Amino acid sequence: MKENISSVSTSEIIEALDSLSRRSLIETITEQIDIITERKVAIYTLQPVVMKYVRRLYGIGNSGSEDTST
């Protein structure tokens, strides 16, 4: 699951996030974190059903340990 992401370009990451968002697989939350500079941050979260699928696919439990439940 871990791979070297330094070889992935910023444009590829943006394209992937846009694609996932269009297919409603992730949610994007944009928050303003600084009133003076109007700096914003985007937070990406997985839909609960997608998170469950990914956790089962990679055998990850809620605490990050192996998931032994079925």
N, CA, C and O atoms as a Maestro MAE file, in Angstrom:
{
 s_m_m2io_version
 :::
 2.0.0
}

f_m_ct {
 s_m_title
 :::
 protein
 m_atom[280] {
  # First column is atom index #
  i_m_mmod_type
  r_m_x_coord
  r_m_y_coord
  r_m_z_coord
  i_m_residue_number
  s_m_chain_name
  s_m_pdb_residue_name
  s_m_pdb_atom_name
  i_m_atomic_number
  :::
  1 25 0.819 -1.186 0.000 1 A "MET " " N  " 7
  2 3 0.000 0.000 0.000 1 A "MET " " CA " 6
  3 2 0.860 1.245 0.000 1 A "MET " " C  " 6
  4 15 0.494 2.252 -0.607 1 A "MET " " O  " 8
  5 25 1.994 1.190 0.670 2 A "LYS " " N  " 7
  6 3 2.867 2.352 0.694 2 A "LYS " " CA " 6
  7 2 3.696 2.378 -0.577 2 A "LYS " " C  " 6
  8 15 4.335 1.390 -0.940 2 A "LYS " " O  " 8
  9 25 3.676 3.509 -1.241 3 A "GLU " " N  " 7
  10 3 4.506 3.661 -2.418 3 A "GLU " " CA " 6
  11 2 5.112 5.045 -2.399 3 A "GLU " " C  " 6
  12 15 4.649 5.925 -1.674 3 A "GLU " " O  " 8
  13 25 6.129 5.234 -3.182 4 A "ASN " " N  " 7
  14 3 6.816 6.506 -3.221 4 A "ASN " " CA " 6
  15 2 5.972 7.505 -3.998 4 A "ASN " " C  " 6
  16 15 5.846 7.393 -5.217 4 A "ASN " " O  " 8
  17 25 5.392 8.482 -3.304 5 A "ILE " " N  " 7
  18 3 4.530 9.449 -3.982 5 A "ILE " " CA " 6
  19 2 5.310 10.652 -4.491 5 A "ILE " " C  " 6
  20 15 4.734 11.543 -5.116 5 A "ILE " " O  " 8
  21 25 6.611 10.688 -4.232 6 A "SER " " N  " 7
  22 3 7.397 11.823 -4.710 6 A "SER " " CA " 6
  23 2 7.481 11.843 -6.237 6 A "SER " " C  " 6
  24 15 7.792 12.878 -6.826 6 A "SER " " O  " 8
  25 25 7.206 10.706 -6.878 7 A "SER " " N  " 7
  26 3 7.254 10.654 -8.332 7 A "SER " " CA " 6
  27 2 5.917 11.047 -8.975 7 A "SER " " C  " 6
  28 15 5.800 11.071 -10.200 7 A "SER " " O  " 8
  29 25 4.917 11.354 -8.151 8 A "VAL " " N  " 7
  30 3 3.602 11.759 -8.644 8 A "VAL " " CA " 6
  31 2 3.564 13.286 -8.708 8 A "VAL " " C  " 6
  32 15 3.886 13.970 -7.737 8 A "VAL " " O  " 8
  33 25 3.166 13.802 -9.867 9 A "SER " " N  " 7
  34 3 3.131 15.250 -10.031 9 A "SER " " CA " 6
  35 2 1.904 15.852 -9.348 9 A "SER " " C  " 6
  36 15 0.912 15.163 -9.107 9 A "SER " " O  " 8
  37 25 1.985 17.126 -9.044 10 A "THR " " N  " 7
  38 3 0.872 17.839 -8.428 10 A "THR " " CA " 6
  39 2 -0.362 17.776 -9.318 10 A "THR " " C  " 6
  40 15 -1.476 17.600 -8.825 10 A "THR " " O  " 8
  41 25 -0.168 17.918 -10.629 11 A "SER " " N  " 7
  42 3 -1.311 17.881 -11.543 11 A "SER " " CA " 6
  43 2 -1.984 16.506 -11.536 11 A "SER " " C  " 6
  44 15 -3.205 16.418 -11.664 11 A "SER " " O  " 8
  45 25 -1.202 15.436 -11.388 12 A "GLU " " N  " 7
  46 3 -1.786 14.090 -11.319 12 A "GLU " " CA " 6
  47 2 -2.614 13.915 -10.045 12 A "GLU " " C  " 6
  48 15 -3.667 13.277 -10.066 12 A "GLU " " O  " 8
  49 25 -2.137 14.481 -8.947 13 A "ILE " " N  " 7
  50 3 -2.874 14.402 -7.682 13 A "ILE " " CA " 6
  51 2 -4.186 15.169 -7.799 13 A "ILE " " C  " 6
  52 15 -5.233 14.683 -7.371 13 A "ILE " " O  " 8
  53 25 -4.131 16.363 -8.378 14 A "ILE " " N  " 7
  54 3 -5.335 17.171 -8.550 14 A "ILE " " CA " 6
  55 2 -6.335 16.459 -9.456 14 A "ILE " " C  " 6
  56 15 -7.532 16.445 -9.166 14 A "ILE " " O  " 8
  57 25 -5.858 15.875 -10.538 15 A "GLU " " N  " 7
  58 3 -6.733 15.125 -11.451 15 A "GLU " " CA " 6
  59 2 -7.396 13.954 -10.734 15 A "GLU " " C  " 6
  60 15 -8.589 13.708 -10.911 15 A "GLU " " O  " 8
  61 25 -6.624 13.235 -9.928 16 A "ALA " " N  " 7
  62 3 -7.167 12.085 -9.203 16 A "ALA " " CA " 6
  63 2 -8.218 12.529 -8.185 16 A "ALA " " C  " 6
  64 15 -9.270 11.901 -8.069 16 A "ALA " " O  " 8
  65 25 -7.941 13.605 -7.448 17 A "LEU " " N  " 7
  66 3 -8.907 14.110 -6.478 17 A "LEU " " CA " 6
  67 2 -10.187 14.586 -7.159 17 A "LEU " " C  " 6
  68 15 -11.287 14.324 -6.672 17 A "LEU " " O  " 8
  69 25 -10.043 15.290 -8.292 18 A "ASP " " N  " 7
  70 3 -11.217 15.736 -9.052 18 A "ASP " " CA " 6
  71 2 -12.044 14.544 -9.530 18 A "ASP " " C  " 6
  72 15 -13.272 14.560 -9.444 18 A "ASP " " O  " 8
  73 25 -11.373 13.519 -10.028 19 A "SER " " N  " 7
  74 3 -12.063 12.327 -10.520 19 A "SER " " CA " 6
  75 2 -12.832 11.628 -9.397 19 A "SER " " C  " 6
  76 15 -13.990 11.250 -9.573 19 A "SER " " O  " 8
  77 25 -12.189 11.462 -8.258 20 A "LEU " " N  " 7
  78 3 -12.854 10.828 -7.113 20 A "LEU " " CA " 6
  79 2 -14.035 11.657 -6.633 20 A "LEU " " C  " 6
  80 15 -15.069 11.109 -6.252 20 A "LEU " " O  " 8
  81 25 -13.884 12.962 -6.650 21 A "SER " " N  " 7
  82 3 -14.963 13.855 -6.224 21 A "SER " " CA " 6
  83 2 -16.154 13.791 -7.184 21 A "SER " " C  " 6
  84 15 -17.305 13.748 -6.750 21 A "SER " " O  " 8
  85 25 -15.870 13.784 -8.488 22 A "ARG " " N  " 7
  86 3 -16.950 13.693 -9.489 22 A "ARG " " CA " 6
  87 2 -17.762 12.415 -9.331 22 A "ARG " " C  " 6
  88 15 -18.964 12.392 -9.594 22 A "ARG " " O  " 8
  89 25 -17.093 11.357 -8.901 23 A "ARG " " N  " 7
  90 3 -17.770 10.065 -8.733 23 A "ARG " " CA " 6
  91 2 -18.314 9.876 -7.324 23 A "ARG " " C  " 6
  92 15 -18.754 8.786 -6.957 23 A "ARG " " O  " 8
  93 25 -18.280 10.950 -6.538 24 A "SER " " N  " 7
  94 3 -18.802 10.957 -5.159 24 A "SER " " CA " 6
  95 2 -18.119 9.922 -4.268 24 A "SER " " C  " 6
  96 15 -18.745 9.367 -3.364 24 A "SER " " O  " 8
  97 25 -16.840 9.663 -4.521 25 A "LEU " " N  " 7
  98 3 -16.093 8.727 -3.687 25 A "LEU " " CA " 6
  99 2 -15.361 9.440 -2.558 25 A "LEU " " C  " 6
  100 15 -14.968 8.811 -1.575 25 A "LEU " " O  " 8
  101 25 -15.178 10.748 -2.696 26 A "ILE " " N  " 7
  102 3 -14.616 11.556 -1.623 26 A "ILE " " CA " 6
  103 2 -15.455 12.817 -1.483 26 A "ILE " " C  " 6
  104 15 -16.139 13.241 -2.414 26 A "ILE " " O  " 8
  105 25 -15.384 13.404 -0.292 27 A "GLU " " N  " 7
  106 3 -16.011 14.687 -0.043 27 A "GLU " " CA " 6
  107 2 -14.912 15.717 0.131 27 A "GLU " " C  " 6
  108 15 -13.857 15.423 0.693 27 A "GLU " " O  " 8
  109 25 -15.160 16.917 -0.349 28 A "THR " " N  " 7
  110 3 -14.200 18.001 -0.196 28 A "THR " " CA " 6
  111 2 -14.806 19.067 0.685 28 A "THR " " C  " 6
  112 15 -15.908 19.550 0.426 28 A "THR " " O  " 8
  113 25 -14.083 19.433 1.729 29 A "ILE " " N  " 7
  114 3 -14.501 20.490 2.629 29 A "ILE " " CA " 6
  115 2 -13.441 21.584 2.536 29 A "ILE " " C  " 6
  116 15 -12.257 21.331 2.756 29 A "ILE " " O  " 8
  117 25 -13.874 22.799 2.208 30 A "THR " " N  " 7
  118 3 -12.942 23.918 2.129 30 A "THR " " CA " 6
  119 2 -13.195 24.841 3.308 30 A "THR " " C  " 6
  120 15 -14.318 25.294 3.527 30 A "THR " " O  " 8
  121 25 -12.145 25.114 4.063 31 A "GLU " " N  " 7
  122 3 -12.258 25.973 5.236 31 A "GLU " " CA " 6
  123 2 -11.293 27.139 5.121 31 A "GLU " " C  " 6
  124 15 -10.160 26.984 4.666 31 A "GLU " " O  " 8
  125 25 -11.752 28.297 5.534 32 A "GLN " " N  " 7
  126 3 -10.879 29.461 5.592 32 A "GLN " " CA " 6
  127 2 -10.163 29.405 6.930 32 A "GLN " " C  " 6
  128 15 -10.803 29.359 7.981 32 A "GLN " " O  " 8
  129 25 -8.821 29.410 6.893 33 A "ILE " " N  " 7
  130 3 -8.072 29.275 8.137 33 A "ILE " " CA " 6
  131 2 -7.437 30.583 8.598 33 A "ILE " " C  " 6
  132 15 -6.927 30.660 9.716 33 A "ILE " " O  " 8
  133 25 -7.460 31.605 7.757 34 A "ASP " " N  " 7
  134 3 -6.875 32.885 8.138 34 A "ASP " " CA " 6
  135 2 -7.725 34.004 7.544 34 A "ASP " " C  " 6
  136 15 -7.799 34.151 6.324 34 A "ASP " " O  " 8
  137 25 -8.353 34.778 8.392 35 A "ILE " " N  " 7
  138 3 -9.248 35.842 7.932 35 A "ILE " " CA " 6
  139 2 -8.480 36.943 7.203 35 A "ILE " " C  " 6
  140 15 -8.961 37.481 6.206 35 A "ILE " " O  " 8
  141 25 -7.302 37.276 7.691 36 A "ILE " " N  " 7
  142 3 -6.530 38.382 7.118 36 A "ILE " " CA " 6
  143 2 -6.014 38.045 5.721 36 A "ILE " " C  " 6
  144 15 -6.184 38.835 4.792 36 A "ILE " " O  " 8
  145 25 -5.392 36.889 5.568 37 A "THR " " N  " 7
  146 3 -4.824 36.512 4.262 37 A "THR " " CA " 6
  147 2 -5.826 35.771 3.390 37 A "THR " " C  " 6
  148 15 -5.561 35.511 2.216 37 A "THR " " O  " 8
  149 25 -6.980 35.431 3.964 38 A "GLU " " N  " 7
  150 3 -8.011 34.659 3.274 38 A "GLU " " CA " 6
  151 2 -7.481 33.322 2.758 38 A "GLU " " C  " 6
  152 15 -7.954 32.798 1.749 38 A "GLU " " O  " 8
  153 25 -6.500 32.787 3.464 39 A "ARG " " N  " 7
  154 3 -5.932 31.492 3.115 39 A "ARG " " CA " 6
  155 2 -6.934 30.392 3.424 39 A "ARG " " C  " 6
  156 15 -7.564 30.395 4.481 39 A "ARG " " O  " 8
  157 25 -7.079 29.457 2.504 40 A "LYS " " N  " 7
  158 3 -8.034 28.362 2.660 40 A "LYS " " CA " 6
  159 2 -7.310 27.033 2.596 40 A "LYS " " C  " 6
  160 15 -6.215 26.928 2.044 40 A "LYS " " O  " 8
  161 25 -7.931 26.036 3.162 41 A "VAL " " N  " 7
  162 3 -7.388 24.689 3.131 41 A "VAL " " CA " 6
  163 2 -8.511 23.748 2.702 41 A "VAL " " C  " 6
  164 15 -9.664 23.922 3.099 41 A "VAL " " O  " 8
  165 25 -8.168 22.762 1.898 42 A "ALA " " N  " 7
  166 3 -9.142 21.753 1.471 42 A "ALA " " CA " 6
  167 2 -8.888 20.476 2.255 42 A "ALA " " C  " 6
  168 15 -7.749 20.030 2.401 42 A "ALA " " O  " 8
  169 25 -9.960 19.906 2.747 43 A "ILE " " N  " 7
  170 3 -9.889 18.657 3.492 43 A "ILE " " CA " 6
  171 2 -10.673 17.616 2.699 43 A "ILE " " C  " 6
  172 15 -11.819 17.853 2.315 43 A "ILE " " O  " 8
  173 25 -10.054 16.467 2.456 44 A "TYR " " N  " 7
  174 3 -10.696 15.403 1.687 44 A "TYR " " CA " 6
  175 2 -10.991 14.247 2.617 44 A "TYR " " C  " 6
  176 15 -10.127 13.808 3.376 44 A "TYR " " O  " 8
  177 25 -12.226 13.753 2.553 45 A "THR " " N  " 7
  178 3 -12.608 12.600 3.355 45 A "THR " " CA " 6
  179 2 -13.282 11.568 2.455 45 A "THR " " C  " 6
  180 15 -13.911 11.909 1.454 45 A "THR " " O  " 8
  181 25 -13.135 10.302 2.835 46 A "LEU " " N  " 7
  182 3 -13.787 9.231 2.095 46 A "LEU " " CA " 6
  183 2 -15.213 9.058 2.587 46 A "LEU " " C  " 6
  184 15 -15.497 9.251 3.769 46 A "LEU " " O  " 8
  185 25 -16.105 8.694 1.684 47 A "GLN " " N  " 7
  186 3 -17.453 8.328 2.088 47 A "GLN " " CA " 6
  187 2 -17.332 7.099 2.997 47 A "GLN " " C  " 6
  188 15 -16.451 6.268 2.775 47 A "GLN " " O  " 8
  189 25 -18.189 6.963 4.008 48 A "PRO " " N  " 7
  190 3 -18.074 5.834 4.950 48 A "PRO " " CA " 6
  191 2 -18.032 4.462 4.275 48 A "PRO " " C  " 6
  192 15 -17.253 3.602 4.686 48 A "PRO " " O  " 8
  193 25 -18.848 4.244 3.258 49 A "VAL " " N  " 7
  194 3 -18.851 2.934 2.599 49 A "VAL " " CA " 6
  195 2 -17.535 2.695 1.863 49 A "VAL " " C  " 6
  196 15 -17.065 1.559 1.798 49 A "VAL " " O  " 8
  197 25 -16.941 3.733 1.317 50 A "VAL " " N  " 7
  198 3 -15.647 3.602 0.633 50 A "VAL " " CA " 6
  199 2 -14.556 3.324 1.659 50 A "VAL " " C  " 6
  200 15 -13.682 2.491 1.421 50 A "VAL " " O  " 8
  201 25 -14.597 4.013 2.799 51 A "MET " " N  " 7
  202 3 -13.620 3.789 3.864 51 A "MET " " CA " 6
  203 2 -13.692 2.342 4.348 51 A "MET " " C  " 6
  204 15 -12.660 1.711 4.581 51 A "MET " " O  " 8
  205 25 -14.903 1.820 4.498 52 A "LYS " " N  " 7
  206 3 -15.067 0.434 4.941 52 A "LYS " " CA " 6
  207 2 -14.464 -0.527 3.914 52 A "LYS " " C  " 6
  208 15 -13.781 -1.484 4.279 52 A "LYS " " O  " 8
  209 25 -14.718 -0.267 2.639 53 A "TYR " " N  " 7
  210 3 -14.175 -1.120 1.573 53 A "TYR " " CA " 6
  211 2 -12.649 -1.098 1.589 53 A "TYR " " C  " 6
  212 15 -12.011 -2.148 1.508 53 A "TYR " " O  " 8
  213 25 -12.059 0.103 1.693 54 A "VAL " " N  " 7
  214 3 -10.596 0.234 1.680 54 A "VAL " " CA " 6
  215 2 -9.997 -0.463 2.894 54 A "VAL " " C  " 6
  216 15 -8.981 -1.149 2.778 54 A "VAL " " O  " 8
  217 25 -10.615 -0.294 4.052 55 A "ARG " " N  " 7
  218 3 -10.109 -0.958 5.261 55 A "ARG " " CA " 6
  219 2 -10.146 -2.465 5.119 55 A "ARG " " C  " 6
  220 15 -9.202 -3.153 5.505 55 A "ARG " " O  " 8
  221 25 -11.235 -2.983 4.565 56 A "ARG " " N  " 7
  222 3 -11.320 -4.439 4.365 56 A "ARG " " CA " 6
  223 2 -10.329 -4.910 3.313 56 A "ARG " " C  " 6
  224 15 -9.704 -5.960 3.466 56 A "ARG " " O  " 8
  225 25 -10.183 -4.128 2.236 57 A "LEU " " N  " 7
  226 3 -9.276 -4.491 1.159 57 A "LEU " " CA " 6
  227 2 -7.846 -4.622 1.663 57 A "LEU " " C  " 6
  228 15 -7.130 -5.549 1.286 57 A "LEU " " O  " 8
  229 25 -7.431 -3.684 2.524 58 A "TYR " " N  " 7
  230 3 -6.058 -3.677 3.022 58 A "TYR " " CA " 6
  231 2 -5.919 -4.284 4.410 58 A "TYR " " C  " 6
  232 15 -4.825 -4.279 4.975 58 A "TYR " " O  " 8
  233 25 -7.007 -4.806 4.973 59 A "GLY " " N  " 7
  234 3 -6.944 -5.453 6.283 59 A "GLY " " CA " 6
  235 2 -6.614 -4.501 7.404 59 A "GLY " " C  " 6
  236 15 -5.886 -4.851 8.333 59 A "GLY " " O  " 8
  237 25 -7.148 -3.291 7.322 60 A "ILE " " N  " 7
  238 3 -6.856 -2.263 8.323 60 A "ILE " " CA " 6
  239 2 -8.073 -2.076 9.217 60 A "ILE " " C  " 6
  240 15 -9.187 -1.884 8.730 60 A "ILE " " O  " 8
  241 25 -7.855 -2.132 10.529 61 A "GLY " " N  " 7
  242 3 -8.931 -1.871 11.482 61 A "GLY " " CA " 6
  243 2 -9.006 -0.391 11.787 61 A "GLY " " C  " 6
  244 15 -8.227 0.395 11.248 61 A "GLY " " O  " 8
  245 25 -9.924 -0.006 12.636 62 A "ASN " " N  " 7
  246 3 -10.086 1.398 12.999 62 A "ASN " " CA " 6
  247 2 -8.852 1.980 13.667 62 A "ASN " " C  " 6
  248 15 -8.573 3.169 13.514 62 A "ASN " " O  " 8
  249 25 -8.118 1.174 14.398 63 A "SER " " N  " 7
  250 3 -6.943 1.672 15.098 63 A "SER " " CA " 6
  251 2 -5.674 1.560 14.258 63 A "SER " " C  " 6
  252 15 -4.585 1.892 14.728 63 A "SER " " O  " 8
  253 25 -5.813 1.092 13.011 64 A "GLY " " N  " 7
  254 3 -4.649 0.949 12.156 64 A "GLY " " CA " 6
  255 2 -4.016 -0.430 12.253 64 A "GLY " " C  " 6
  256 15 -3.061 -0.726 11.535 64 A "GLY " " O  " 8
  257 25 -4.544 -1.280 13.139 65 A "SER " " N  " 7
  258 3 -4.013 -2.630 13.275 65 A "SER " " CA " 6
  259 2 -4.765 -3.564 12.335 65 A "SER " " C  " 6
  260 15 -5.715 -3.162 11.663 65 A "SER " " O  " 8
  261 25 -4.329 -4.797 12.301 66 A "GLU " " N  " 7
  262 3 -4.982 -5.776 11.439 66 A "GLU " " CA " 6
  263 2 -6.427 -5.952 11.856 66 A "GLU " " C  " 6
  264 15 -6.727 -6.046 13.046 66 A "GLU " " O  " 8
  265 25 -7.322 -5.999 10.883 67 A "ASP " " N  " 7
  266 3 -8.743 -6.194 11.143 67 A "ASP " " CA " 6
  267 2 -9.046 -7.679 11.057 67 A "ASP " " C  " 6
  268 15 -8.936 -8.286 9.992 67 A "ASP " " O  " 8
  269 25 -9.430 -8.262 12.198 68 A "THR " " N  " 7
  270 3 -9.704 -9.701 12.214 68 A "THR " " CA " 6
  271 2 -11.190 -9.985 12.169 68 A "THR " " C  " 6
  272 15 -11.584 -11.150 12.112 68 A "THR " " O  " 8
  273 25 -12.032 -8.957 12.192 69 A "SER " " N  " 7
  274 3 -13.478 -9.176 12.134 69 A "SER " " CA " 6
  275 2 -13.910 -9.456 10.691 69 A "SER " " C  " 6
  276 15 -13.251 -9.047 9.735 69 A "SER " " O  " 8
  277 25 -15.023 -10.158 10.566 70 A "THR " " N  " 7
  278 3 -15.554 -10.468 9.238 70 A "THR " " CA " 6
  279 2 -16.916 -9.885 9.040 70 A "THR " " C  " 6
  280 15 -17.509 -10.051 7.974 70 A "THR " " O  " 8
  :::
 }
 m_bond[279] {
  # First column is bond index #
  i_m_from
  i_m_to
  i_m_order
  :::
  1 1 2 1
  2 2 3 1
  3 3 4 2
  4 3 5 1
  5 5 6 1
  6 6 7 1
  7 7 8 2
  8 7 9 1
  9 9 10 1
  10 10 11 1
  11 11 12 2
  12 11 13 1
  13 13 14 1
  14 14 15 1
  15 15 16 2
  16 15 17 1
  17 17 18 1
  18 18 19 1
  19 19 20 2
  20 19 21 1
  21 21 22 1
  22 22 23 1
  23 23 24 2
  24 23 25 1
  25 25 26 1
  26 26 27 1
  27 27 28 2
  28 27 29 1
  29 29 30 1
  30 30 31 1
  31 31 32 2
  32 31 33 1
  33 33 34 1
  34 34 35 1
  35 35 36 2
  36 35 37 1
  37 37 38 1
  38 38 39 1
  39 39 40 2
  40 39 41 1
  41 41 42 1
  42 42 43 1
  43 43 44 2
  44 43 45 1
  45 45 46 1
  46 46 47 1
  47 47 48 2
  48 47 49 1
  49 49 50 1
  50 50 51 1
  51 51 52 2
  52 51 53 1
  53 53 54 1
  54 54 55 1
  55 55 56 2
  56 55 57 1
  57 57 58 1
  58 58 59 1
  59 59 60 2
  60 59 61 1
  61 61 62 1
  62 62 63 1
  63 63 64 2
  64 63 65 1
  65 65 66 1
  66 66 67 1
  67 67 68 2
  68 67 69 1
  69 69 70 1
  70 70 71 1
  71 71 72 2
  72 71 73 1
  73 73 74 1
  74 74 75 1
  75 75 76 2
  76 75 77 1
  77 77 78 1
  78 78 79 1
  79 79 80 2
  80 79 81 1
  81 81 82 1
  82 82 83 1
  83 83 84 2
  84 83 85 1
  85 85 86 1
  86 86 87 1
  87 87 88 2
  88 87 89 1
  89 89 90 1
  90 90 91 1
  91 91 92 2
  92 91 93 1
  93 93 94 1
  94 94 95 1
  95 95 96 2
  96 95 97 1
  97 97 98 1
  98 98 99 1
  99 99 100 2
  100 99 101 1
  101 101 102 1
  102 102 103 1
  103 103 104 2
  104 103 105 1
  105 105 106 1
  106 106 107 1
  107 107 108 2
  108 107 109 1
  109 109 110 1
  110 110 111 1
  111 111 112 2
  112 111 113 1
  113 113 114 1
  114 114 115 1
  115 115 116 2
  116 115 117 1
  117 117 118 1
  118 118 119 1
  119 119 120 2
  120 119 121 1
  121 121 122 1
  122 122 123 1
  123 123 124 2
  124 123 125 1
  125 125 126 1
  126 126 127 1
  127 127 128 2
  128 127 129 1
  129 129 130 1
  130 130 131 1
  131 131 132 2
  132 131 133 1
  133 133 134 1
  134 134 135 1
  135 135 136 2
  136 135 137 1
  137 137 138 1
  138 138 139 1
  139 139 140 2
  140 139 141 1
  141 141 142 1
  142 142 143 1
  143 143 144 2
  144 143 145 1
  145 145 146 1
  146 146 147 1
  147 147 148 2
  148 147 149 1
  149 149 150 1
  150 150 151 1
  151 151 152 2
  152 151 153 1
  153 153 154 1
  154 154 155 1
  155 155 156 2
  156 155 157 1
  157 157 158 1
  158 158 159 1
  159 159 160 2
  160 159 161 1
  161 161 162 1
  162 162 163 1
  163 163 164 2
  164 163 165 1
  165 165 166 1
  166 166 167 1
  167 167 168 2
  168 167 169 1
  169 169 170 1
  170 170 171 1
  171 171 172 2
  172 171 173 1
  173 173 174 1
  174 174 175 1
  175 175 176 2
  176 175 177 1
  177 177 178 1
  178 178 179 1
  179 179 180 2
  180 179 181 1
  181 181 182 1
  182 182 183 1
  183 183 184 2
  184 183 185 1
  185 185 186 1
  186 186 187 1
  187 187 188 2
  188 187 189 1
  189 189 190 1
  190 190 191 1
  191 191 192 2
  192 191 193 1
  193 193 194 1
  194 194 195 1
  195 195 196 2
  196 195 197 1
  197 197 198 1
  198 198 199 1
  199 199 200 2
  200 199 201 1
  201 201 202 1
  202 202 203 1
  203 203 204 2
  204 203 205 1
  205 205 206 1
  206 206 207 1
  207 207 208 2
  208 207 209 1
  209 209 210 1
  210 210 211 1
  211 211 212 2
  212 211 213 1
  213 213 214 1
  214 214 215 1
  215 215 216 2
  216 215 217 1
  217 217 218 1
  218 218 219 1
  219 219 220 2
  220 219 221 1
  221 221 222 1
  222 222 223 1
  223 223 224 2
  224 223 225 1
  225 225 226 1
  226 226 227 1
  227 227 228 2
  228 227 229 1
  229 229 230 1
  230 230 231 1
  231 231 232 2
  232 231 233 1
  233 233 234 1
  234 234 235 1
  235 235 236 2
  236 235 237 1
  237 237 238 1
  238 238 239 1
  239 239 240 2
  240 239 241 1
  241 241 242 1
  242 242 243 1
  243 243 244 2
  244 243 245 1
  245 245 246 1
  246 246 247 1
  247 247 248 2
  248 247 249 1
  249 249 250 1
  250 250 251 1
  251 251 252 2
  252 251 253 1
  253 253 254 1
  254 254 255 1
  255 255 256 2
  256 255 257 1
  257 257 258 1
  258 258 259 1
  259 259 260 2
  260 259 261 1
  261 261 262 1
  262 262 263 1
  263 263 264 2
  264 263 265 1
  265 265 266 1
  266 266 267 1
  267 267 268 2
  268 267 269 1
  269 269 270 1
  270 270 271 1
  271 271 272 2
  272 271 273 1
  273 273 274 1
  274 274 275 1
  275 275 276 2
  276 275 277 1
  277 277 278 1
  278 278 279 1
  279 279 280 2
  :::
 }
}
